[in-house]
Amino acid sequence: MTSLDGFRHVYDPETLSVMTNAFDRACDFFPVQFRGNDYLRKKLAMHIIHKVDDGESDPTRLADSAVLSLLWLKR
């Protein structure tokens, strides 16, 4: 699997489950009208991927961190 950023990663099923859970939690934070926004979704996903690659494995911390990263972008 090659991403747009040129990184190659393979994640085990448990890690994918954690990432999916975190992504869903992060998306649920935003109002419904923003959840389909491709920019928002990509930023959340990329943040979660980078944090998982750095060793984070808690879905709540991943989701919170992703949401906060977007909120800081808007300042």
RAURBEL-V547521 format. One record per residue. N is the residue number from 1. SS is DSSP state (alpha for helix, beta for strand, coil for the rest). Layout:
<<N & SS> <N & SS>>
//
This chain:
<<1 & coil> <2 & beta> <3 & coil> <4 & coil> <5 & coil> <6 & coil> <7 & coil> <8 & beta> <9 & coil> <10 & coil> <11 & coil> <12 & coil> <13 & alpha> <14 & alpha> <15 & alpha> <16 & alpha> <17 & alpha> <18 & alpha> <19 & alpha> <20 & alpha> <21 & alpha> <22 & alpha> <23 & alpha> <24 & alpha> <25 & alpha> <26 & alpha> <27 & alpha> <28 & alpha> <29 & alpha> <30 & coil> <31 & coil> <32 & alpha> <33 & alpha> <34 & alpha> <35 & coil> <36 & coil> <37 & coil> <38 & alpha> <39 & alpha> <40 & alpha> <41 & alpha> <42 & alpha> <43 & alpha> <44 & alpha> <45 & alpha> <46 & alpha> <47 & alpha> <48 & alpha> <49 & alpha> <50 & alpha> <51 & alpha> <52 & alpha> <53 & alpha> <54 & coil> <55 & coil> <56 & coil> <57 & coil> <58 & coil> <59 & alpha> <60 & alpha> <61 & alpha> <62 & alpha> <63 & alpha> <64 & alpha> <65 & alpha> <66 & alpha> <67 & alpha> <68 & alpha> <69 & alpha> <70 & alpha> <71 & alpha> <72 & alpha> <73 & alpha> <74 & coil> <75 & coil>>
//
